[in-house]
């Protein structure tokens, strides 16, 4: 018999997903109420999930998974042999059903769009994605682009990273922002005074009206493939992503910065450093002389790369990380905040926050 379901909680109202970074129990283990089960994180928050009651834990996810809010992490059962399907799950709701279960962001989105809650499914947790699928892709407004002698550029995304990109582009005074494209924010909403024009469905219309440039405002901290997917989407739609270098960043003349790279305030890019397409060097990060940062990789705020460091593609070097000179950090790596890297890091490795990797003693 299933005693309770352990669901992914909402940690950040702007993020419908969380990453499972650690499982503290074993599948089939007997636990007491309050036993620490899981550690989750988003780009802005981290949380521990405890057992709501005693029982046998049956784990349904694995470390490293990116899970939707409301998704099942585990169930508590009376015995290890109980089926993993909760009573009534997958069956139509009874006449006494209390209606659909919505995440808070989904409820807010439904209210903004005027969605009839009675039209929503009751057999699963309703997320923002379910709301958008219910409404369809018609939530766009007629587009009136600003008139400008400067090149028009669209910003894809309206969250925290996009706000940073908006401010960066405005300070450059090189482009005029055509508007924001976002798959979750309702058309007509403004972000830092810039209007949301619609979802990705509006990209062909913007291209037809002469917009050719775009900036990726999706950070992709939890899952870098989301950010990569946006770059690919924009490229398929015909848009180019220029490199964006904040006016307060320091870039040595011999450094090379490829298209799509984003360099934020107070970052330093040293002599002969190479930044490959679509990578990101965040505020106060240091990429020293002769370093190389691969495509889509992110050097987070305050990270310090010593000279001749090589970083592969789709890698996150967390906040406050420091490295020794000449180390190689592979592709698909996640280096936790404040880690210290003394030795090469293989592809797809996950280094916990604060870890000393390859210490002086070897």
PETAHU-V258965 format. One record per residue. N is the residue number from 0. RES is the residue in three letters. BURIAL is I if it has 9 or more other ideal C-beta (glycine too) atoms within 8 Angstrom, else O. Layout:
# PETAHU-V258965
N & RES & BURIAL
N & RES & BURIAL
This chain:
# PETAHU-V258965
0 & UNK & O
1 & UNK & I
2 & UNK & I
3 & UNK & I
4 & UNK & I
5 & UNK & I
6 & UNK & I
7 & UNK & I
8 & UNK & I
9 & UNK & O
10 & UNK & I
11 & UNK & I
12 & UNK & O
13 & UNK & O
14 & UNK & I
15 & UNK & I
16 & UNK & I
17 & UNK & I
18 & UNK & I
19 & UNK & I
20 & UNK & I
21 & UNK & O
22 & UNK & I
23 & UNK & O
24 & UNK & I
25 & UNK & O
26 & UNK & O
27 & UNK & O
28 & UNK & O
29 & UNK & O
30 & UNK & I
31 & UNK & O
32 & UNK & O
33 & UNK & O
34 & UNK & I
35 & UNK & O
36 & UNK & I
37 & UNK & I
38 & UNK & I
39 & UNK & I
40 & UNK & I
41 & UNK & I
42 & UNK & O
43 & UNK & O
44 & UNK & O
45 & UNK & I
46 & UNK & I
47 & UNK & O
48 & UNK & I
49 & UNK & I
50 & UNK & I
51 & UNK & O
52 & UNK & O
53 & UNK & O
54 & UNK & I
55 & UNK & I
56 & UNK & I
57 & UNK & I
58 & UNK & I
59 & UNK & O
60 & UNK & I
61 & UNK & O
62 & UNK & O
63 & UNK & O
64 & UNK & O
65 & UNK & O
66 & UNK & I
67 & UNK & I
68 & UNK & I
69 & UNK & I
70 & UNK & I
71 & UNK & I
72 & UNK & I
73 & UNK & I
74 & UNK & I
75 & UNK & I
76 & UNK & I
77 & UNK & O
78 & UNK & O
79 & UNK & O
80 & UNK & O
81 & UNK & I
82 & UNK & O
83 & UNK & O
84 & UNK & O
85 & UNK & O
86 & UNK & O
87 & UNK & O
88 & UNK & O
89 & UNK & O
90 & UNK & O
91 & UNK & O
92 & UNK & O
93 & UNK & O
94 & UNK & O
95 & UNK & O
96 & UNK & O
97 & UNK & O
98 & UNK & O
99 & UNK & O
100 & UNK & O
101 & UNK & I
102 & UNK & I
103 & UNK & O
104 & UNK & I
105 & UNK & I
106 & UNK & I
107 & UNK & I
108 & UNK & I
109 & UNK & I
110 & UNK & O
111 & UNK & O
112 & UNK & I
113 & UNK & O
114 & UNK & I
115 & UNK & O
116 & UNK & I
117 & UNK & O
118 & UNK & O
119 & UNK & I
120 & UNK & O
121 & UNK & O
122 & UNK & O
123 & UNK & O
124 & UNK & I
125 & UNK & I
126 & UNK & I
127 & UNK & I
128 & UNK & O
129 & UNK & I
130 & UNK & I
131 & UNK & I
132 & UNK & O
133 & UNK & I
134 & UNK & I
135 & UNK & O
136 & UNK & O
137 & UNK & O
138 & UNK & I
139 & UNK & I
140 & UNK & O
141 & UNK & O
142 & UNK & I
143 & UNK & O
144 & UNK & I
145 & UNK & O
146 & UNK & O
147 & UNK & O
148 & UNK & O
149 & UNK & O
150 & UNK & O
151 & UNK & I
152 & UNK & I
153 & UNK & I
154 & UNK & I
155 & UNK & I
156 & UNK & I
157 & UNK & I
158 & UNK & I
159 & UNK & I
160 & UNK & I
161 & UNK & I
162 & UNK & I
163 & UNK & I
164 & UNK & I
165 & UNK & I
166 & UNK & I
167 & UNK & I
168 & UNK & I
169 & UNK & O
170 & UNK & O
171 & UNK & I
172 & UNK & O
173 & UNK & O
174 & UNK & I
175 & UNK & I
176 & UNK & I
177 & UNK & I
178 & UNK & I
179 & UNK & I
180 & UNK & I
181 & UNK & I
182 & UNK & O
183 & UNK & O
184 & UNK & I
185 & UNK & I
186 & UNK & I
187 & UNK & O
188 & UNK & I
189 & UNK & O
190 & UNK & I
191 & UNK & O
192 & UNK & O
193 & UNK & I
194 & UNK & O
195 & UNK & I
196 & UNK & I
197 & UNK & I
198 & UNK & I
199 & UNK & O
200 & UNK & O
201 & UNK & I
202 & UNK & I
203 & UNK & O
204 & UNK & O
205 & UNK & I
206 & UNK & I
207 & UNK & O
208 & UNK & O
209 & UNK & O
210 & UNK & I
211 & UNK & I
212 & UNK & I
213 & UNK & I
214 & UNK & I
215 & UNK & I
216 & UNK & I
217 & UNK & I
218 & UNK & I
219 & UNK & I
220 & UNK & O
221 & UNK & I
222 & UNK & O
223 & UNK & I
224 & UNK & O
225 & UNK & I
226 & UNK & I
227 & UNK & I
228 & UNK & O
229 & UNK & I
230 & UNK & I
231 & UNK & O
232 & UNK & I
233 & UNK & I
234 & UNK & I
235 & UNK & O
236 & UNK & I
237 & UNK & O
238 & UNK & I
239 & UNK & O
240 & UNK & I
241 & UNK & I
242 & UNK & I
243 & UNK & I
244 & UNK & O
245 & UNK & I
246 & UNK & O
247 & UNK & O
248 & UNK & I
249 & UNK & O
250 & UNK & I
251 & UNK & I
252 & UNK & O
253 & UNK & O
254 & UNK & I
255 & UNK & O
256 & UNK & I
257 & UNK & I
258 & UNK & I
259 & UNK & I
260 & UNK & I
261 & UNK & I
262 & UNK & I
263 & UNK & I
264 & UNK & O
265 & UNK & I
266 & UNK & I
267 & UNK & I
268 & UNK & I
269 & UNK & I
270 & UNK & O
271 & UNK & I
272 & UNK & I
273 & UNK & I
274 & UNK & I
275 & UNK & I
276 & UNK & I
277 & UNK & I
278 & UNK & I
279 & UNK & I
280 & UNK & I
281 & UNK & I
282 & UNK & I
283 & UNK & O
284 & UNK & I
285 & UNK & I
286 & UNK & I
287 & UNK & I
288 & UNK & I
289 & UNK & I
290 & UNK & I
291 & UNK & I
292 & UNK & I
293 & UNK & I
294 & UNK & I
295 & UNK & I
296 & UNK & I
297 & UNK & I
298 & UNK & I
299 & UNK & I
300 & UNK & I
301 & UNK & I
302 & UNK & I
303 & UNK & I
304 & UNK & I
305 & UNK & I
306 & UNK & I
307 & UNK & I
308 & UNK & I
309 & UNK & I
310 & UNK & I
311 & UNK & I
312 & UNK & I
313 & UNK & I
314 & UNK & I
315 & UNK & I
316 & UNK & I
317 & UNK & I
318 & UNK & I
319 & UNK & I
320 & UNK & I
321 & UNK & O
322 & UNK & I
323 & UNK & O
324 & UNK & O
325 & UNK & O
326 & UNK & I
327 & UNK & I
328 & UNK & I
329 & UNK & I
330 & UNK & I
331 & UNK & I
332 & UNK & I
333 & UNK & I
334 & UNK & I
335 & UNK & I
336 & UNK & I
337 & UNK & I
338 & UNK & I
339 & UNK & I
340 & UNK & I
341 & UNK & I
342 & UNK & O
343 & UNK & O
344 & UNK & I
345 & UNK & O
346 & UNK & O
347 & UNK & O
348 & UNK & I
349 & UNK & O
350 & UNK & I
351 & UNK & O
352 & UNK & O
353 & UNK & O
354 & UNK & I
355 & UNK & O
356 & UNK & I
357 & UNK & O
358 & UNK & O
359 & UNK & O
360 & UNK & O
361 & UNK & O
